[in-house]
Amino acid sequence: MKQLIYLDNAATTKTRPEVVEAMLPYFTEYYGNPSSVYEFSGISKKAVQESREIIANSLGAKANEIYFTAGGSESDNWALIATAEAYAEKGKHIITSKIEHHAVLHTCEYLEKRGFDITYLNVDENGSIKLDELKKAIRPDTILISVMFANNEIGTIEPIKEIGEIAKEHKILFHTDAVQAFGHVPINVDEYHIDMLSASGHKINGPKGIGFLYIRTGVKSRSFIHGGGQERKRRAGTENVTGIVGFGKAVELAVAGMEERTRKETELREYLMERVRKEVPYTRINGSRKSRLSNNVNFAFQFIEGESLLIMLDMKGICGSSGSACTSGSLDPSHVLLAIGLPHEIAHGSLRLTLDEENTREEMDYVVEAIKEIVAKLRSMSPLYEDYIKHQGN
Ligand SMILES: *Cc1c(COP(=O)(O)O)cnc(C)c1O
């Protein structure tokens, strides 16, 4: 294959070799079903429990508050739907934000059709929810606040601690989709007053198809997948033992390397961002400059179309994204970029690059040169740009 510069780590990440190595014996040697009674299956059961403990410890939670799922989407669906059902007698109002992942937004739409009332909070130009708007949205029948920890498109980290405090003060449950933040930034569920938290393996160099939902002890929740008595009768289905083992290993590595990774990624990210900002005219950087995931850059290039840019970057071996993986392929501009106030035509020219600590400065140089060349070429074909330049000359 030609050279590959992978800058789409918000879509998915490479599974670390150590993770794969940890998983392998559970395919071919210790393949017992954790629910069986014989000693052999006890090995799988123990491995599942060990991963649960690693994950719980990383959040300041208890092991029996971690429920394994098939990924972030299932965890989000479960958190919202089961809470809505379990607390419907208390009220049918849920507060979320306009910039959530579709796993939350589409679940909210599903609940709306079933009689729940959803408030979608606005965000400011950086993509942060406004706390006074949140306070004003709270009603006597509000049962749940669900706001993501960090946004998958623009990298903005939300004021989670403040949201948690507001939720606690009003005795409302607080769920956060932490799929982008878990393993990247320190999280403590008690300090942040989080009642439920979703995370996923494949966003932190673990395997795909494994995630968990943290549910604080005392939160009424119903099972979402019905069947056997796995996961303390709350999530049926034979445990994805290999996935769980890999997820545990990925969390162990992510926690141990967090500081170093954040430092490396931030340095590379700032370098890339500053070079593009200085060398490509009519460029905007989307998302917060201060409260931001270390690996996320999101540009908006005026007068061009993001999809063409992506295709031309791909021809140079560069993997990026416009909007998120789930919306690419659709012609609608990203709901996140519209929510931060970008006009349609600028939102269309967006490019998200999400780094990994293994990326290098040489790669960033190559990417900057590629962006400069492609953006200039696309603009030279753009009537909008031509028009703009003509009027500027007048
Ligand atoms: C990727 C992602 C999800 C979905 O997780 P899957 O494990 O792919 O189902 C949910 N929320 C956010 C913020 C994400 O980035």
PDBQT file of the ligand as one rigid body, heavy atoms in Angstrom, charges set to zero:
ROOT
HETATM    1  C1  LIG A 401     -17.755   6.985  18.281  1.00  0.00    +0.000 C 
HETATM    2  C2  LIG A 401     -18.710   7.666  19.185  1.00  0.00    +0.000 A 
HETATM    3  C3  LIG A 401     -19.872   7.018  19.642  1.00  0.00    +0.000 A 
HETATM    4  C4  LIG A 401     -20.245   5.642  19.165  1.00  0.00    +0.000 C 
HETATM    5  O1  LIG A 401     -19.419   4.649  19.705  1.00  0.00    +0.000 OA
HETATM    6  P1  LIG A 401     -19.391   3.204  19.003  1.00  0.00    +0.000 P 
HETATM    7  O2  LIG A 401     -18.552   2.385  19.930  1.00  0.00    +0.000 OA
HETATM    8  O3  LIG A 401     -18.784   3.381  17.658  1.00  0.00    +0.000 OA
HETATM    9  O4  LIG A 401     -20.805   2.724  18.952  1.00  0.00    +0.000 OA
HETATM   10  C5  LIG A 401     -20.700   7.693  20.500  1.00  0.00    +0.000 A 
HETATM   11  N1  LIG A 401     -20.412   8.938  20.923  1.00  0.00    +0.000 NA
HETATM   12  C6  LIG A 401     -19.306   9.585  20.531  1.00  0.00    +0.000 A 
HETATM   13  C7  LIG A 401     -19.028  10.952  21.051  1.00  0.00    +0.000 C 
HETATM   14  C8  LIG A 401     -18.427   8.977  19.639  1.00  0.00    +0.000 A 
HETATM   15  O5  LIG A 401     -17.339   9.635  19.234  1.00  0.00    +0.000 OA
ENDROOT
TORSDOF 0
